[in-house]
Amino acid sequence: MSSTLTVADVERIAALAQLELTAEEKQLFTKQLADILDYAEQLQAVDTSGVPATAHVLGEPVERDDAERPSLAIDEAVGNAPDPASAPGLFRVPRVIG
Amino acid sequence: MLQSTASAIREDVASGRVSAVEVCRAFLDRTTAVNAALNAFNLVTSERALAQAAEIDRRRAAGQTLGVLAGVPVAIKDNLCVRGMTTTASSRILEHFVPPYDATVVARLAAADAVVIGKTNCDEFAMGSSNENSAFGPVRNPWAQDRTPGGSSGGSAAAVAARCAPLALGSDTGGSIRQPAGFCGVVGLKPTYGRVSRYGLLAFASSLDQIGPFTHTVRDAALALSAIAGADPSDATASREAVPDFAASLTGDIKGLRIGVPRAFVADGVDAGVRAAFDAAIGTLRGSGAQLVDIELPHARYAIPVYYLVATAEASSNLARYDGVRYGYRSARDKDQNLKQMYSRTRDEGFGAEVKRRIMLGTYVLSAGYYDAYYLKAQQVRTLVRQDYQQAFEKVDVIAMPTSPIPPFRLGERTGDPLQMYLADVFTVSANLAGLPAISVPCGFSEGHLPVGLQLTGRMFDEATLLRAADAYERETDWHAQAPAI
């Protein structure tokens, strides 16, 4: 299925991934992703009927008590914002509607 | 002093034979002298390091007990957060990011009185096998400056090899500690998944990422692991397994230890010089009393496609957080752009090509219609890769392979073809898929005096046996003591 990867497929994936690719990137990635997916096709030959999936290699995650503990101060939490808001403790974003 | 191990420096500082400030100054001077050629560091924090060293000396003078890494200069891969120290993951998107907190491993090194001297260059977000994906330029191999130091922790490996620091931390998702350690002729340890907290590591693939040390000796790696390992309330995947004093397991005795060699798996595509060094290395282990046992890892040849589907899927999710809102770079292409345009332009402009390629691949394999065929299939084959190891470890205690099938290649040689670059990870990725601890130790040189690494893999949470085998090998050889002529 991967050998049929098209520029339109790449555009669809880029939209899902929130990446505004250039025309050159779309061409390049179409070829490179098809190569990688073709290589991954070899997995289809492995018999995995009845084989469970491994998402991680540990048993149950370790839990901790749901207890209060110190957190970052607000000015530290927003200190790396690329566009600090004029009011303290906020992030500024471009308009969402329109 | 520059040739000293971390263990020796700690003893000298604790006994007062040398001051922590003298040690710190010597390694900082060395770093300044060679970094223009190597580009191993994104940031050198001289003032902060000297102040910390002075504080250690003051505490010693006051009769206080010093930590197990007192005065040891340490270089930190630039994907690990250090409070107040710019942490970029070698990406434009985090070029000016200053973490407001320490990674757990950084806090534990500080508690052991190690002295951070700077942040090391790496592939962007640890995605790469050559360090050529850094936004700040490639690191050069101290043994041959036209060649790669390996990746993604290339700066950490080069820093230790070039004697800028006796200890560095890296992260290993598919070989990113072991392969550069092999390429640079130093020791590199990837602990068992869950052995070391990942809190404060900028996540790449959360089910595979693990932090570990680069050192000159196995003993130093054991010392560093004991210092950074153990449960952490900030990481639900950090195991509560007891952390032994790993250095105490280095008895030098491997008589009767069963070392598995997957002969069929390592038969093809291995450089002649690497092959010769590997064969000699397992001969040395046998000479020390180990028993070599032929084993099969029938699914290991699928580890590369499994890895690149699983790791990119996880990466596409983890890197969704870089959106130009809360931290990092924001596109300013158009002041009237809306929110979605800002996201997608920020990400296109802020990420490098390999990171975008992996986000795209991961998004694709997780998308509707392809999930079962790629992602789920890869997770099932991951189970088979794990089971191969479980069966092998019923017969053997440790498994030996070359770290990399090839010696360090020339910068630029493989950048045009991502798939060819991925194939170089053939011997390292399966330990991550199975969660197993693995170490690379220097085992000789191939043609052109290029370092070769021997990789040993152990059972889950059995770093003690793994380190004992590696240390026993090291005792019979002097590869680890050789230094590049930079």
Interface residues (C-beta under 8 A of the other chain):
Chain A: M1 D9 V10 I13 A14 L16 A17 Q18 L19 E20 L21 T22 E25 L28 F29 Q32 L33 D35 I36 L37 Y39 A40 Q42 L43 Q44 V46 T48 V51 P52 A53 T54 A55 H56 V57 L58 P61 V62 E63 R64 L72 E76 A77 V78 G79 N80 A81 P82 D83 F91 V93 P94 R95 V96 G98
Chain B: H96 F97 V98 P100 Y101 Y193 G194 S206 S207 A231 P233 A236 T237 A238 S239 R240 H299 Y302 I304 P305 V306 Y308 L309 S316 A320 D323 G324 V325 R326 Y327 G328 Y329 R330 Q337 N338 L339 K340 Q341 M342 Y343 S344 R345 R347 D348 F351 A353 K356 R357 I359 M360 L361 T363 Y364 S367 Y370 A373 Y374 L376 K377 A378 Q379 Q380 V381 R382 T383 L384 R386 D417 P418 L419 Y422 L433 A434 G435 M460
